[in-house]
Every structure is written in structure tokens, then in C-alpha cells.
Amino acid sequence: MTSEGFPVIYLDHNATTPLAPEVADAMAPYLGAEFGNPSSDHALGRRARQAVEEARATVAALIGAAPEEVVFTSGGTESNNLAIRGVAAQASARRRIVTSTVEHPATTAPLALLEASGWTLTHVPVTASGILDLDAALAALGDDVALVTVMLAQNENGALMPVAEMGAAARAHGTVVHTDAAQAISKIPVSVDDLGVDLLSIAGHKCYGPKGAGALYVRRGTPLSPLVVGADQEGGLRPGTENVAGIVGLGAAARLAIDHLETDAAQIAQLRDELWTALSARVDGTLRHTPDDANLANTLLVTFPGVVGTDVLARVPQLAASTGSACHAGEHTPNATLLAMGVAPEVALGAVRLSLGRGTTRAEIEAAVEVLAGAHDALVATTPSLTSPSTSKGMPR
């Protein structure tokens, strides 16, 4: 890959992953000659229907579900909306939802809509490591809670959340449990029964599948209303002619995840740890905000001292990474996940998220360390310090 004449070191896999070649090959026929409508009762339509059902079975196998419990959608955002708003539409007396303070906008936005219409939201804090405060979460449960929605893996710092413990406790109250597993799929083993969830969201483009394809696991008997109405595709929960090529691609990505999960995780974890060791040695005062345990093996969230993360990345066009921060009219805002973890705003401004993938090489890790350290050093030489020892929080090395 190249950008502005530079080769790209791609360390932004939590934003999106490249389409796996095997996935592209699986999709190709359904973008050409195999264009049938799965609802059509002729050979072309029947082959399309068979392709959809084979993909459904593979996605179900990836998460330990029954095929009929997998509903195909356009991606993680739609899956989250269908789960959250679909449960709310079925609720009667219960009008409270429990969630965390570090959810993705694909969860917080539909929750905000419900709050505006009279629902009560209980936001459970996270610890300094970014992991859900389980004691606070369990205390937040009650017979008035219609839904618990907590992500399985945090997209910024890679923390794994105690969803299984929440699921077990919520069931005792008759509460529906949803988890956004977009960041977890293809990175850690995921079993809907082990997690005890009723609803689980998947995004194809986060796991080497296509953009515009996703799924929602819906446990049998879970009360859920569709977002839109039409014909009876996807059991009536997601009507409309299916995106056959996208669904086939998601199925192919699921197959790759099943086949390569353990090998991928071990190799990527090794490189991620080498990245942290080298980066912390090269830039004194760098803080790590990805927990040492209970984390995604590919994710490293750091803060660099005395600089703004967006300024660091602006100096390295050959590196694709992110900050989790925003810049509005020239004013930088700190990484919101770090703020929820109790990190001081001036420290959180220095955030850079580095997320590795299947194709990441040791040479790329070494190059990333050098360009990031060089950018940091150049900025420090010209920028007033943003941090002081009394305000820094994190996990220094």
C-alpha cells in the first residue's frame, strides 16, 4: 500500500481490516454471473439461497450458535441498533438500560435516542485499566432493567469486558443481554453460550470481510422488533433482498477466523509486545493504557508525553494509525476512553492507538517505532509540555 508516495505501515486494524484474498475470491461469482435473488424459485435464485445459508451456518459455527439464530445485516451499527431499539420496542414495564461509559457510538447513539424518549440509562464506570467495574455493574442490575448492553472488547484500548459474569447475573433478573463483539470476532474465541448473551453484533469489515455486511445473533425466544418492515427475509427482522456477495464474504471471513484464530493471536501478540517494548524504550515517559491481562492481542493504546497524538500522526504519513481524539476548528479533544479511565485530559491528548493484523511484519513494527519516536522528538523540540508528573496516570514502563 502507498500514500502520498510513501509505503503505508498499516497499524489501524481496529478501524478496518483489508479484505482477505480468500474472501474476495468467494465473493466474486456473486458480483457477476451468480446474481440471482435468493427469494426466486429458479436455479439461479436457489443457488443464491444456498450460498446465503452456507454462510449463515459458518457464522453460526464461529460463535457457537444455531444457524437460524443468525440474522444478516449491513454491519455492526445496524446490528447494534436492531438489538437495542428492537428490545426497547418489545419492552413494557421495564424502562431502564445498563451500559458502560466506554461504548462505541454505534451503541451510544441509539441509547441516546431512547433516553430522549423517556428511557433511563445507567452508565457503569470502568477501572483505571479500562475494564468494566464488575461490582458496580452487578449493583446496577435490577428487575426494572430491560437490557444490558456492554461491548465484548473495547475498540480503543483493547480491554476485554466481563460480559459472561454480567450475563449470568442479568439472567437472574430476566434481563436481555447484548454485546457488541465487532472488535472481538477473529481475535478471541467467542461462544454465545459461554457469554450467556441473548444478542451479539458482528461487523464484517473488522474481521477481514467486506464492508456493508454484518450479523446479529438472536437467541431463540428473545423478544425483538425489526427496525424496518417489508417481506420476510431474515425471519422478518431484516427485510429486503439479501446482499448475497457481502453475506458470502462474511461467511468466508468467518471460516478463516475458525481456521486461523489461535495461530493469528499468538503471532500478533508477540509483535504487539515487541512494539511496546521498543516504543517505551525509545520514547521515555510513554504510558501504556492497554491492560497487561484481559486484552486483545493486537491492540496497543499509548500516550506520548508532551505532545498531541494527532500532531504525531500528522508527521508520519507513511503510518496508518489513529488517536481516538477529534479536532474541531483547530481545538483538540482528548481520547474519551482515556478520560473515562481517569487519565488526565492533558495526558489523554497524547494518545495513539496502534492495532496490528494478520499481515503485520516485524520490519513494519521496527519502522513504526522509528517514525513515531522521530515525530515525537521533533514535536517536543518545538512544543510546550502538556503534561506534568503530578497529573500523569497510566501504566509506565
PyMOL commands that set and color helices and strands:
alter all, ss='L'
color gray80, all
select helices_A, chain A and resi 21-31+43-63+67-69+76-90+105-116+134-140+163-171+192-195+204-206+233-236+244-282+309-314+336-340+345-348+362-380
alter helices_A, ss='H'
color red, helices_A
select strands_A, chain A and resi 2-3+6-7+9-10+70-73+96-100+120-124+145-149+176-180+199-203+214-218+287-288+299-303+319-320+326-328+331-333+351-355+395-396
alter strands_A, ss='S'
color yellow, strands_A
deselect
rebuild
show_as cartoon
